[in-house]
């Protein structure tokens, strides 16, 4: 009985060793093929995967080897890369709207009498050209310049600020004053994508 178990154990070790040798030989062949393709050889795919081979026990973690032809490296992958984190809620904000007119921007407007006839270009407080569908005015102590936020599924960038924009309040830029008036005053939950620009 003991001899039979010893023979079975020996067969398992030999089988595992043979399987490992085949996997290593295949990986080495793929590595060499990726490193030095011949003139007539077919192009090597970006990534060639070698199936995972359990070595000793079924409970052991499975690993896979991949060869990347653009880097020529063999990489052992234990688990998939972590997925991107969900946007974080900043809470409910009061939403208002503005445009570049004198009523909305006062002396900073290109339409202000003191700016007419000059080469003045109206910009946001962060130095960008205000753009509908992108620019929002914020309290920078709550949302710093360059931060991307999501409002009702649409991404905006914090590029401007104003004296009346304090705390949980956001002013959304529109190209036209009538559109800004039509938007009026609303409330919505605001999310941050954690990708503040430099």
Short mmCIF file of the C-alpha atoms (twelve columns), coordinates in Angstrom:
data_MODEL
# 
_entry.id   MODEL 
# 
loop_
_atom_site.group_PDB 
_atom_site.id 
_atom_site.type_symbol 
_atom_site.label_atom_id 
_atom_site.label_alt_id 
_atom_site.label_comp_id 
_atom_site.label_asym_id 
_atom_site.label_seq_id 
_atom_site.Cartn_x 
_atom_site.Cartn_y 
_atom_site.Cartn_z 
_atom_site.pdbx_PDB_model_num 
ATOM 1   C CA . UNK A 1   0.000   0.000   0.000   1 
ATOM 2   C CA . UNK A 2   2.766   2.424   0.931   1 
ATOM 3   C CA . UNK A 3   4.688   1.541   -2.225  1 
ATOM 4   C CA . UNK A 4   1.603   2.226   -4.348  1 
ATOM 5   C CA . UNK A 5   1.099   5.639   -2.690  1 
ATOM 6   C CA . UNK A 6   4.782   6.449   -3.165  1 
ATOM 7   C CA . UNK A 7   4.523   5.550   -6.888  1 
ATOM 8   C CA . UNK A 8   1.404   7.726   -7.249  1 
ATOM 9   C CA . UNK A 9   3.146   10.615  -5.515  1 
ATOM 10  C CA . UNK A 10  6.161   10.192  -7.784  1 
ATOM 11  C CA . UNK A 11  3.906   10.230  -10.897 1 
ATOM 12  C CA . UNK A 12  2.207   13.422  -9.708  1 
ATOM 13  C CA . UNK A 13  5.548   15.143  -9.137  1 
ATOM 14  C CA . UNK A 14  6.799   14.016  -12.571 1 
ATOM 15  C CA . UNK A 15  3.571   15.178  -14.233 1 
ATOM 16  C CA . UNK A 16  3.755   18.564  -12.470 1 
ATOM 17  C CA . UNK A 17  7.415   18.955  -13.438 1 
ATOM 18  C CA . UNK A 18  6.662   18.067  -17.068 1 
ATOM 19  C CA . UNK A 19  3.735   20.518  -17.186 1 
ATOM 20  C CA . UNK A 20  5.911   23.243  -15.699 1 
ATOM 21  C CA . UNK A 21  8.686   22.518  -18.201 1 
ATOM 22  C CA . UNK A 22  6.205   22.766  -21.109 1 
ATOM 23  C CA . UNK A 23  4.841   26.086  -19.771 1 
ATOM 24  C CA . UNK A 24  8.338   27.512  -19.323 1 
ATOM 25  C CA . UNK A 25  9.445   26.325  -22.772 1 
ATOM 26  C CA . UNK A 26  6.342   27.885  -24.376 1 
ATOM 27  C CA . UNK A 27  6.888   31.164  -22.526 1 
ATOM 28  C CA . UNK A 28  10.571  31.217  -23.502 1 
ATOM 29  C CA . UNK A 29  9.699   30.533  -27.146 1 
ATOM 30  C CA . UNK A 30  7.145   33.379  -27.145 1 
ATOM 31  C CA . UNK A 31  9.679   35.653  -25.442 1 
ATOM 32  C CA . UNK A 32  12.395  34.897  -28.016 1 
ATOM 33  C CA . UNK A 33  9.923   35.267  -30.879 1 
ATOM 34  C CA . UNK A 34  8.859   38.670  -29.537 1 
ATOM 35  C CA . UNK A 35  12.481  39.793  -29.009 1 
ATOM 36  C CA . UNK A 36  13.903  38.894  -32.417 1 
ATOM 37  C CA . UNK A 37  11.322  38.277  -35.152 1 
ATOM 38  C CA . UNK A 38  12.785  37.086  -38.450 1 
ATOM 39  C CA . UNK A 39  12.284  38.984  -41.702 1 
ATOM 40  C CA . UNK A 40  9.631   36.512  -42.926 1 
ATOM 41  C CA . UNK A 41  7.923   35.985  -39.575 1 
ATOM 42  C CA . UNK A 42  4.364   37.118  -39.010 1 
ATOM 43  C CA . UNK A 43  3.820   40.108  -36.742 1 
ATOM 44  C CA . UNK A 44  3.649   39.134  -33.065 1 
ATOM 45  C CA . UNK A 45  0.362   40.032  -31.343 1 
ATOM 46  C CA . UNK A 46  0.584   42.677  -28.663 1 
ATOM 47  C CA . UNK A 47  -0.032  40.141  -25.882 1 
ATOM 48  C CA . UNK A 48  0.173   36.329  -25.997 1 
ATOM 49  C CA . UNK A 49  -1.240  34.498  -23.006 1 
ATOM 50  C CA . UNK A 50  -0.119  31.101  -21.714 1 
ATOM 51  C CA . UNK A 51  -2.799  29.229  -19.747 1 
ATOM 52  C CA . UNK A 52  -2.399  28.868  -16.045 1 
ATOM 53  C CA . UNK A 53  -1.135  25.455  -14.873 1 
ATOM 54  C CA . UNK A 54  -1.787  24.404  -11.275 1 
ATOM 55  C CA . UNK A 55  1.425   22.925  -9.881  1 
ATOM 56  C CA . UNK A 56  0.862   20.970  -6.680  1 
ATOM 57  C CA . UNK A 57  -2.575  21.572  -5.188  1 
ATOM 58  C CA . UNK A 58  -5.905  22.799  -6.461  1 
ATOM 59  C CA . UNK A 59  -6.023  25.418  -3.705  1 
ATOM 60  C CA . UNK A 60  -2.755  27.062  -4.805  1 
ATOM 61  C CA . UNK A 61  -3.155  30.493  -6.491  1 
ATOM 62  C CA . UNK A 62  -3.171  30.376  -10.292 1 
ATOM 63  C CA . UNK A 63  -0.749  32.606  -12.190 1 
ATOM 64  C CA . UNK A 64  -0.566  33.399  -15.869 1 
ATOM 65  C CA . UNK A 65  2.397   34.503  -17.942 1 
ATOM 66  C CA . UNK A 66  2.056   37.078  -20.701 1 
ATOM 67  C CA . UNK A 67  4.618   38.298  -23.214 1 
ATOM 68  C CA . UNK A 68  4.414   41.875  -24.448 1 
ATOM 69  C CA . UNK A 69  6.195   42.304  -27.765 1 
ATOM 70  C CA . UNK A 70  6.493   46.073  -27.427 1 
ATOM 71  C CA . UNK A 71  8.429   45.725  -24.143 1 
ATOM 72  C CA . UNK A 72  9.950   42.240  -24.497 1 
ATOM 73  C CA . UNK A 73  9.213   41.437  -20.842 1 
ATOM 74  C CA . UNK A 74  7.503   38.439  -19.256 1 
ATOM 75  C CA . UNK A 75  5.042   39.577  -16.617 1 
ATOM 76  C CA . UNK A 76  3.355   37.397  -13.975 1 
ATOM 77  C CA . UNK A 77  -0.188  38.545  -13.294 1 
ATOM 78  C CA . UNK A 78  -1.763  37.559  -9.980  1 
ATOM 79  C CA . UNK A 79  -4.978  39.577  -10.155 1 
ATOM 80  C CA . UNK A 80  -6.690  42.048  -12.512 1 
ATOM 81  C CA . UNK A 81  -5.959  45.757  -12.160 1 
ATOM 82  C CA . UNK A 82  -8.286  47.567  -9.744  1 
ATOM 83  C CA . UNK A 83  -11.212 49.335  -11.403 1 
ATOM 84  C CA . UNK A 84  -11.532 53.098  -11.312 1 
ATOM 85  C CA . UNK A 85  -13.185 54.435  -8.177  1 
ATOM 86  C CA . UNK A 86  -16.714 55.782  -8.309  1 
ATOM 87  C CA . UNK A 87  -17.176 59.584  -8.306  1 
ATOM 88  C CA . UNK A 88  -17.522 61.003  -4.790  1 
ATOM 89  C CA . UNK A 89  -20.609 63.020  -3.876  1 
ATOM 90  C CA . UNK A 90  -20.013 66.579  -2.639  1 
ATOM 91  C CA . UNK A 91  -23.668 66.901  -1.649  1 
ATOM 92  C CA . UNK A 92  -26.509 69.117  -2.825  1 
ATOM 93  C CA . UNK A 93  -25.571 72.426  -4.465  1 
ATOM 94  C CA . UNK A 94  -27.601 75.462  -5.523  1 
ATOM 95  C CA . UNK A 95  -27.112 75.975  -9.269  1 
ATOM 96  C CA . UNK A 96  -27.413 79.345  -10.971 1 
ATOM 97  C CA . UNK A 97  -26.344 80.551  -14.406 1 
ATOM 98  C CA . UNK A 98  -24.385 83.412  -15.964 1 
ATOM 99  C CA . UNK A 99  -22.971 84.627  -19.285 1 
ATOM 100 C CA . UNK A 100 -20.392 87.226  -20.384 1 
ATOM 101 C CA . UNK A 101 -22.785 90.192  -20.425 1 
ATOM 102 C CA . UNK A 102 -22.476 93.284  -18.224 1 
ATOM 103 C CA . UNK A 103 -25.463 92.218  -16.083 1 
ATOM 104 C CA . UNK A 104 -23.696 88.970  -15.180 1 
ATOM 105 C CA . UNK A 105 -20.018 90.022  -15.125 1 
ATOM 106 C CA . UNK A 106 -20.097 93.780  -14.532 1 
ATOM 107 C CA . UNK A 107 -16.761 95.504  -15.216 1 
ATOM 108 C CA . UNK A 108 -15.152 92.167  -16.186 1 
ATOM 109 C CA . UNK A 109 -17.430 91.896  -19.233 1 
ATOM 110 C CA . UNK A 110 -16.004 92.630  -22.683 1 
ATOM 111 C CA . UNK A 111 -19.286 94.513  -23.274 1 
ATOM 112 C CA . UNK A 112 -18.600 96.940  -20.406 1 
ATOM 113 C CA . UNK A 113 -18.243 100.548 -21.676 1 
ATOM 114 C CA . UNK A 114 -14.690 100.766 -20.301 1 
ATOM 115 C CA . UNK A 115 -13.673 97.736  -22.433 1 
ATOM 116 C CA . UNK A 116 -15.203 98.789  -25.750 1 
ATOM 117 C CA . UNK A 117 -12.607 99.769  -28.371 1 
ATOM 118 C CA . UNK A 118 -9.783  98.012  -26.547 1 
ATOM 119 C CA . UNK A 119 -8.111  94.670  -27.207 1 
ATOM 120 C CA . UNK A 120 -9.566  93.305  -23.955 1 
ATOM 121 C CA . UNK A 121 -10.333 89.573  -23.966 1 
ATOM 122 C CA . UNK A 122 -12.770 88.382  -21.333 1 
ATOM 123 C CA . UNK A 123 -11.374 85.467  -19.319 1 
ATOM 124 C CA . UNK A 124 -12.285 83.515  -16.212 1 
ATOM 125 C CA . UNK A 125 -10.577 84.077  -12.852 1 
ATOM 126 C CA . UNK A 126 -8.333  81.084  -13.603 1 
ATOM 127 C CA . UNK A 127 -7.270  82.582  -16.956 1 
ATOM 128 C CA . UNK A 128 -9.283  80.426  -19.372 1 
ATOM 129 C CA . UNK A 129 -11.766 81.557  -22.006 1 
ATOM 130 C CA . UNK A 130 -15.253 80.781  -20.607 1 
ATOM 131 C CA . UNK A 131 -16.923 77.980  -22.570 1 
ATOM 132 C CA . UNK A 132 -20.545 76.865  -22.388 1 
ATOM 133 C CA . UNK A 133 -20.898 73.243  -21.349 1 
ATOM 134 C CA . UNK A 134 -17.524 73.308  -19.538 1 
ATOM 135 C CA . UNK A 135 -16.962 76.398  -17.392 1 
ATOM 136 C CA . UNK A 136 -18.444 76.758  -13.932 1 
ATOM 137 C CA . UNK A 137 -17.897 79.406  -11.269 1 
ATOM 138 C CA . UNK A 138 -17.247 78.023  -7.776  1 
ATOM 139 C CA . UNK A 139 -16.147 78.837  -4.261  1 
ATOM 140 C CA . UNK A 140 -12.520 77.726  -4.529  1 
ATOM 141 C CA . UNK A 141 -12.394 76.853  -0.820  1 
ATOM 142 C CA . UNK A 142 -14.962 74.140  -1.616  1 
ATOM 143 C CA . UNK A 143 -13.958 73.188  -5.181  1 
ATOM 144 C CA . UNK A 144 -10.442 74.258  -6.300  1 
ATOM 145 C CA . UNK A 145 -9.743  75.555  -9.815  1 
ATOM 146 C CA . UNK A 146 -9.137  72.794  -12.342 1 
ATOM 147 C CA . UNK A 147 -11.384 70.287  -10.563 1 
ATOM 148 C CA . UNK A 148 -13.772 68.328  -12.761 1 
ATOM 149 C CA . UNK A 149 -17.237 67.816  -11.316 1 
ATOM 150 C CA . UNK A 150 -20.264 65.930  -12.597 1 
ATOM 151 C CA . UNK A 151 -23.684 67.567  -12.505 1 
ATOM 152 C CA . UNK A 152 -26.605 65.469  -13.776 1 
ATOM 153 C CA . UNK A 153 -24.237 63.254  -15.760 1 
ATOM 154 C CA . UNK A 154 -22.368 66.154  -17.435 1 
ATOM 155 C CA . UNK A 155 -18.746 67.055  -16.662 1 
ATOM 156 C CA . UNK A 156 -17.818 70.664  -15.891 1 
ATOM 157 C CA . UNK A 157 -14.489 72.246  -14.917 1 
ATOM 158 C CA . UNK A 158 -14.100 74.753  -12.078 1 
ATOM 159 C CA . UNK A 159 -12.561 77.739  -13.907 1 
ATOM 160 C CA . UNK A 160 -14.218 80.851  -12.480 1 
ATOM 161 C CA . UNK A 161 -15.321 82.422  -9.209  1 
ATOM 162 C CA . UNK A 162 -17.570 85.288  -8.199  1 
ATOM 163 C CA . UNK A 163 -18.420 87.351  -5.136  1 
ATOM 164 C CA . UNK A 164 -21.874 85.779  -4.770  1 
ATOM 165 C CA . UNK A 165 -20.625 82.195  -5.182  1 
ATOM 166 C CA . UNK A 166 -20.050 80.993  -1.628  1 
ATOM 167 C CA . UNK A 167 -20.223 77.513  -0.103  1 
ATOM 168 C CA . UNK A 168 -22.347 74.914  -1.888  1 
ATOM 169 C CA . UNK A 169 -23.241 77.123  -4.822  1 
ATOM 170 C CA . UNK A 170 -22.210 76.785  -8.477  1 
ATOM 171 C CA . UNK A 171 -22.744 79.251  -11.339 1 
ATOM 172 C CA . UNK A 172 -22.904 77.492  -14.739 1 
ATOM 173 C CA . UNK A 173 -21.668 79.445  -17.774 1 
ATOM 174 C CA . UNK A 174 -23.940 79.904  -20.810 1 
ATOM 175 C CA . UNK A 175 -23.222 81.659  -24.118 1 
ATOM 176 C CA . UNK A 176 -26.484 83.626  -24.045 1 
ATOM 177 C CA . UNK A 177 -28.104 85.692  -21.290 1 
ATOM 178 C CA . UNK A 178 -31.597 84.430  -22.145 1 
ATOM 179 C CA . UNK A 179 -30.391 80.827  -21.729 1 
ATOM 180 C CA . UNK A 180 -28.952 81.752  -18.339 1 
ATOM 181 C CA . UNK A 181 -32.279 83.354  -17.311 1 
ATOM 182 C CA . UNK A 182 -34.174 80.294  -18.526 1 
ATOM 183 C CA . UNK A 183 -31.960 78.022  -16.409 1 
ATOM 184 C CA . UNK A 184 -32.828 80.092  -13.345 1 
ATOM 185 C CA . UNK A 185 -32.032 78.647  -9.915  1 
ATOM 186 C CA . UNK A 186 -31.998 74.885  -9.346  1 
ATOM 187 C CA . UNK A 187 -30.542 72.306  -6.973  1 
ATOM 188 C CA . UNK A 188 -28.656 69.118  -7.818  1 
ATOM 189 C CA . UNK A 189 -26.224 66.641  -6.329  1 
ATOM 190 C CA . UNK A 190 -22.639 67.326  -7.407  1 
ATOM 191 C CA . UNK A 191 -19.938 64.661  -7.770  1 
ATOM 192 C CA . UNK A 192 -16.168 65.016  -7.947  1 
ATOM 193 C CA . UNK A 193 -14.047 62.790  -10.207 1 
ATOM 194 C CA . UNK A 194 -10.839 63.257  -8.160  1 
ATOM 195 C CA . UNK A 195 -8.806  64.337  -11.193 1 
ATOM 196 C CA . UNK A 196 -7.827  67.905  -10.385 1 
ATOM 197 C CA . UNK A 197 -5.650  69.331  -13.175 1 
ATOM 198 C CA . UNK A 198 -2.182  70.739  -12.492 1 
# 
